[in-house]
Amino acid sequence: MNFWYKTKFLEQYLSDFNIDPASFNYILEIGSKDCQEALTFTKLFPNAHVVSFECNPRLLHLCRTNAAKSNRITLVEKCVTDNPDNHNFYLPKPHVQYGEGVASFCKPWYDYQTIHVDTIRIDQFLQNQTVDLLWIDVQGAECQVLNSFGSKLNQVNTIYCEVNVFHKRYQTFSDEPTLIKQLNTFSLSDRLLLNPNEAHLILNKK
């Protein structure tokens, strides 16, 4: 796939399956990083409101700046987890070369510092809305995020998830086979293997 960017695969999927982006009204973005994708969503889905979750204090100033550019973005400065009593979050130390995108709720392979962040389960946040798109980019904590929905996962129509094929880098039980097995009420609609250990999955409710 030439000229890769974060929403390229999603855009191709919408085109290939003749899905009308105007039919999307509510999007949850878990792991926003800087809210750049949230801004893209407001352009790609002209009728959608985007709720973006991010807890990395080093990135929140970027999230606030970008979220303020659209009245269709709500920023929630919390970590989504199935265990909100655990407030640990792992940041790369300054000398680590990977950048802030590798920060995680799960213990990583790099040299890290531990901080405490505010946490939330999605079933504590979500009311009765239908979630037209759930976007997950959480560096090893994918299954924990899905667990946080509880029975409200039934309110989700489409999931886009970046996941490791094998759980080599983070201390986590999330990997592609485990995630697909957990999502037994969803069917895998499309898959992109971006590199040998990074898969991008699009799943739809059966």
One Martini backbone bead per residue (centre of mass of N, CA, C, O) as a GRO file, in nm:
protein
  206
    1MET     BB    1   0.089   0.041   0.029
    2ASN     BB    2   0.093   0.349  -0.067
    3PHE     BB    3   0.122   0.611   0.122
    4TRP     BB    4   0.119   0.576   0.426
    5TYR     BB    5  -0.155   0.611   0.659
    6LYS     BB    6  -0.364   0.565   0.920
    7THR     BB    7  -0.646   0.585   0.721
    8LYS     BB    8  -0.606   0.429   0.452
    9PHE     BB    9  -0.738   0.151   0.502
   10LEU     BB   10  -1.018   0.259   0.574
   11GLU     BB   11  -1.074   0.409   0.308
   12GLN     BB   12  -1.052   0.158   0.128
   13TYR     BB   13  -1.279  -0.001   0.259
   14LEU     BB   14  -1.512   0.196   0.201
   15SER     BB   15  -1.475   0.180  -0.105
   16ASP     BB   16  -1.489  -0.131  -0.161
   17PHE     BB   17  -1.787  -0.147   0.013
   18ASN     BB   18  -1.974   0.099  -0.025
   19ILE     BB   19  -1.944   0.307   0.218
   20ASP     BB   20  -2.109   0.559   0.389
   21PRO     BB   21  -1.975   0.811   0.579
   22ALA     BB   22  -2.251   0.967   0.645
   23SER     BB   23  -2.358   0.721   0.843
   24PHE     BB   24  -2.169   0.835   1.056
   25ASN     BB   25  -2.212   0.953   1.412
   26TYR     BB   26  -2.016   0.764   1.606
   27ILE     BB   27  -1.687   0.795   1.759
   28LEU     BB   28  -1.425   0.591   1.893
   29GLU     BB   29  -1.103   0.691   2.031
   30ILE     BB   30  -0.838   0.475   2.133
   31GLY     BB   31  -0.561   0.635   2.128
   32SER     BB   32  -0.480   0.941   2.002
   33LYS     BB   33  -0.216   1.109   2.097
   34ASP     BB   34  -0.305   1.406   1.896
   35CYS     BB   35  -0.583   1.419   1.719
   36GLN     BB   36  -0.541   1.379   1.410
   37GLU     BB   37  -0.748   1.157   1.346
   38ALA     BB   38  -0.992   1.311   1.444
   39LEU     BB   39  -0.978   1.521   1.221
   40THR     BB   40  -1.006   1.322   0.990
   41PHE     BB   41  -1.287   1.215   1.072
   42THR     BB   42  -1.440   1.489   1.026
   43LYS     BB   43  -1.389   1.461   0.712
   44LEU     BB   44  -1.471   1.164   0.644
   45PHE     BB   45  -1.716   1.216   0.869
   46PRO     BB   46  -1.950   1.466   0.845
   47ASN     BB   47  -2.163   1.348   1.096
   48ALA     BB   48  -1.948   1.305   1.317
   49HIS     BB   49  -1.871   1.222   1.644
   50VAL     BB   50  -1.570   1.255   1.843
   51VAL     BB   51  -1.419   1.036   2.084
   52SER     BB   52  -1.120   1.102   2.267
   53PHE     BB   53  -0.857   0.899   2.410
   54GLU     BB   54  -0.612   1.039   2.647
   55CYS     BB   55  -0.312   1.021   2.894
   56ASN     BB   56  -0.059   1.150   2.789
   57PRO     BB   57   0.103   1.426   2.917
   58ARG     BB   58   0.297   1.482   2.663
   59LEU     BB   59   0.022   1.506   2.453
   60LEU     BB   60  -0.220   1.689   2.551
   61HIS     BB   61  -0.156   1.958   2.410
   62LEU     BB   62  -0.212   1.848   2.127
   63CYS     BB   63  -0.498   1.751   2.170
   64ARG     BB   64  -0.622   2.024   2.250
   65THR     BB   65  -0.551   2.177   1.994
   66ASN     BB   66  -0.697   1.984   1.789
   67ALA     BB   67  -0.980   1.964   1.923
   68ALA     BB   68  -1.034   2.283   1.895
   69LYS     BB   69  -1.083   2.267   1.568
   70SER     BB   70  -1.350   2.102   1.666
   71ASN     BB   71  -1.699   2.054   1.753
   72ARG     BB   72  -1.660   1.712   1.694
   73ILE     BB   73  -1.465   1.703   1.952
   74THR     BB   74  -1.395   1.484   2.231
   75LEU     BB   75  -1.189   1.504   2.514
   76VAL     BB   76  -1.047   1.230   2.707
   77GLU     BB   77  -0.828   1.228   3.000
   78LYS     BB   78  -0.802   0.892   2.969
   79CYS     BB   79  -0.769   0.554   3.057
   80VAL     BB   80  -0.851   0.264   2.901
   81THR     BB   81  -0.999   0.005   3.114
   82ASP     BB   82  -1.083  -0.292   3.305
   83ASN     BB   83  -0.887  -0.155   3.552
   84PRO     BB   84  -0.929   0.140   3.726
   85ASP     BB   85  -0.731   0.074   3.979
   86ASN     BB   86  -0.515   0.091   3.755
   87HIS     BB   87  -0.274   0.372   3.708
   88ASN     BB   88  -0.064   0.262   3.527
   89PHE     BB   89   0.196   0.418   3.320
   90TYR     BB   90   0.415   0.392   3.026
   91LEU     BB   91   0.715   0.566   2.965
   92PRO     BB   92   0.956   0.682   2.784
   93LYS     BB   93   1.258   0.756   2.807
   94PRO     BB   94   1.441   1.006   2.666
   95HIS     BB   95   1.653   0.792   2.519
   96VAL     BB   96   1.431   0.671   2.369
   97GLN     BB   97   1.364   0.611   2.014
   98TYR     BB   98   1.036   0.565   1.970
   99GLY     BB   99   0.855   0.743   2.126
  100GLU     BB  100   0.524   0.821   2.234
  101GLY     BB  101   0.368   0.583   2.075
  102VAL     BB  102   0.466   0.349   2.303
  103ALA     BB  103   0.291   0.409   2.510
  104SER     BB  104   0.151   0.227   2.808
  105PHE     BB  105  -0.042   0.007   3.011
  106CYS     BB  106   0.188  -0.179   2.936
  107LYS     BB  107   0.464  -0.338   2.976
  108PRO     BB  108   0.764  -0.279   2.832
  109TRP     BB  109   1.082  -0.323   2.660
  110TYR     BB  110   1.168  -0.057   2.746
  111ASP     BB  111   1.282   0.219   2.895
  112TYR     BB  112   1.099   0.323   3.187
  113GLN     BB  113   0.831   0.515   3.323
  114THR     BB  114   0.613   0.556   3.601
  115ILE     BB  115   0.273   0.647   3.605
  116HIS     BB  116  -0.024   0.827   3.689
  117VAL     BB  117  -0.365   0.782   3.580
  118ASP     BB  118  -0.657   0.826   3.454
  119THR     BB  119  -0.952   0.615   3.461
  120ILE     BB  120  -1.166   0.400   3.238
  121ARG     BB  121  -1.461   0.267   3.151
  122ILE     BB  122  -1.681   0.242   2.895
  123ASP     BB  123  -1.937   0.151   3.068
  124GLN     BB  124  -1.913   0.439   3.224
  125PHE     BB  125  -1.957   0.628   2.960
  126LEU     BB  126  -2.155   0.482   2.794
  127GLN     BB  127  -2.459   0.481   2.678
  128ASN     BB  128  -2.694   0.448   2.400
  129GLN     BB  129  -2.500   0.457   2.182
  130THR     BB  130  -2.403   0.417   1.866
  131VAL     BB  131  -2.107   0.266   1.738
  132ASP     BB  132  -1.977   0.298   1.428
  133LEU     BB  133  -1.671   0.353   1.544
  134LEU     BB  134  -1.386   0.166   1.659
  135TRP     BB  135  -1.073   0.298   1.762
  136ILE     BB  136  -0.759   0.110   1.808
  137ASP     BB  137  -0.446   0.245   1.980
  138VAL     BB  138  -0.269   0.071   2.262
  139GLN     BB  139  -0.016  -0.098   2.297
  140GLY     BB  140  -0.135  -0.409   2.411
  141ALA     BB  141  -0.453  -0.317   2.527
  142GLU     BB  142  -0.697  -0.431   2.360
  143CYS     BB  143  -0.849  -0.635   2.547
  144GLN     BB  144  -0.899  -0.437   2.778
  145VAL     BB  145  -1.073  -0.243   2.620
  146LEU     BB  146  -1.296  -0.446   2.543
  147ASN     BB  147  -1.368  -0.526   2.837
  148SER     BB  148  -1.474  -0.229   2.917
  149PHE     BB  149  -1.760  -0.265   2.774
  150GLY     BB  150  -1.893  -0.517   2.803
  151SER     BB  151  -2.218  -0.522   2.689
  152LYS     BB  152  -2.156  -0.255   2.503
  153LEU     BB  153  -2.037  -0.397   2.250
  154ASN     BB  154  -2.323  -0.418   2.107
  155GLN     BB  155  -2.299  -0.097   2.011
  156VAL     BB  156  -2.099  -0.200   1.797
  157ASN     BB  157  -2.019  -0.215   1.450
  158THR     BB  158  -1.710  -0.105   1.413
  159ILE     BB  159  -1.363  -0.223   1.398
  160TYR     BB  160  -1.045  -0.069   1.453
  161CYS     BB  161  -0.728  -0.255   1.479
  162GLU     BB  162  -0.422  -0.247   1.634
  163VAL     BB  163  -0.202  -0.543   1.628
  164ASN     BB  164  -0.027  -0.792   1.745
  165VAL     BB  165   0.056  -1.100   1.639
  166PHE     BB  166   0.270  -1.097   1.873
  167HIS     BB  167   0.359  -1.089   2.225
  168LYS     BB  168   0.675  -0.935   2.247
  169ARG     BB  169   0.682  -0.629   2.379
  170TYR     BB  170   0.448  -0.674   2.578
  171GLN     BB  171   0.285  -0.722   2.886
  172THR     BB  172   0.052  -0.937   2.737
  173PHE     BB  173  -0.257  -1.093   2.597
  174SER     BB  174  -0.236  -0.935   2.337
  175ASP     BB  175  -0.342  -1.058   2.017
  176GLU     BB  176  -0.471  -1.155   1.734
  177PRO     BB  177  -0.599  -1.431   1.814
  178THR     BB  178  -0.728  -1.331   2.081
  179LEU     BB  179  -0.903  -1.105   1.967
  180ILE     BB  180  -1.074  -1.272   1.769
  181LYS     BB  181  -1.186  -1.462   1.983
  182GLN     BB  182  -1.321  -1.241   2.159
  183LEU     BB  183  -1.472  -1.145   1.878
  184ASN     BB  184  -1.738  -1.357   1.828
  185THR     BB  185  -1.953  -1.114   1.725
  186PHE     BB  186  -1.739  -1.085   1.496
  187SER     BB  187  -1.618  -1.005   1.171
  188LEU     BB  188  -1.370  -1.035   0.939
  189SER     BB  189  -1.322  -0.801   0.670
  190ASP     BB  190  -1.016  -0.693   0.720
  191ARG     BB  191  -0.651  -0.706   0.631
  192LEU     BB  192  -0.331  -0.565   0.748
  193LEU     BB  193   0.017  -0.621   0.695
  194LEU     BB  194   0.258  -0.399   0.775
  195ASN     BB  195   0.413  -0.610   0.949
  196PRO     BB  196   0.507  -0.904   1.098
  197ASN     BB  197   0.376  -0.752   1.393
  198GLU     BB  198   0.143  -0.574   1.223
  199ALA     BB  199  -0.203  -0.547   1.251
  200HIS     BB  200  -0.495  -0.454   1.057
  201LEU     BB  201  -0.834  -0.441   1.167
  202ILE     BB  202  -1.166  -0.524   1.034
  203LEU     BB  203  -1.475  -0.526   1.212
  204ASN     BB  204  -1.806  -0.682   1.222
  205LYS     BB  205  -2.108  -0.717   1.313
  206LYS     BB  206  -2.317  -1.002   1.292
   0.00000   0.00000   0.00000
